[in-house]
């Protein structure tokens, strides 16, 4: 006889609270317990799909038999808003959850349709940067480097803190230039180094191997002079990829906002 895993038994206990309600149409479970390789910190992510005529949503957490469940109860129209909002902000979390999630029950095939729509949003390309937006990004990258250099020159105690935040900023801005999604800072290293991570979270490979190799090397640097020199080189590399940048004489003229 097939034996359920602990997380599956916990899921059934939790779902029983929702399954027979008239305002609930479906449920989807997602996360590491479904896609594989859960850690000790992994929780169980559950989407409860409400009827489309409800006027409320709910998010909460519950521990059953020692396992933390994070649940999200939303009508389909709210989930569609999450898809669009994530796309606008260069995120894919909601889409990935629905694409990779496992249907627990579905009274009206609503999850099937939401999975199709999630994939359509995932396949949608991000818009290219216009000239003004690109110039603002390039100036921000230079300013990011300049602030780190000032921190290094003053031998401030917060150099390491500023360094790693500056790395995260540089990575995010280069992703924006390349038309890539925004990767959370705690996932960047896995994204660049772990094929299983990319498969699990439906990520393509980073398109610039040279940048990736330099970035990983910067993460492992431990001497301040090496960190500063390498960060300078990576900043120059990115700015050259973006068409070059010179602070002397830089200006940007644009219409006022009214």
Secondary structure as GFF3:
##gff-version 3
##sequence-region A 1 258
A	DSSP	alpha_helix	6	15	.	.	.	ID=ss1
A	DSSP	beta_strand	24	30	.	.	.	ID=ss2
A	DSSP	alpha_helix	32	35	.	.	.	ID=ss3
A	DSSP	beta_strand	44	50	.	.	.	ID=ss4
A	DSSP	beta_strand	58	64	.	.	.	ID=ss5
A	DSSP	beta_strand	67	75	.	.	.	ID=ss6
A	DSSP	alpha_helix	76	88	.	.	.	ID=ss7
A	DSSP	alpha_helix	93	100	.	.	.	ID=ss8
A	DSSP	beta_strand	102	106	.	.	.	ID=ss9
A	DSSP	alpha_helix	110	123	.	.	.	ID=ss10
A	DSSP	alpha_helix	131	153	.	.	.	ID=ss11
A	DSSP	alpha_helix	159	178	.	.	.	ID=ss12
A	DSSP	three_ten_helix	185	187	.	.	.	ID=ss13
A	DSSP	alpha_helix	188	193	.	.	.	ID=ss14
A	DSSP	alpha_helix	195	200	.	.	.	ID=ss15
A	DSSP	alpha_helix	209	220	.	.	.	ID=ss16
A	DSSP	alpha_helix	224	241	.	.	.	ID=ss17
###
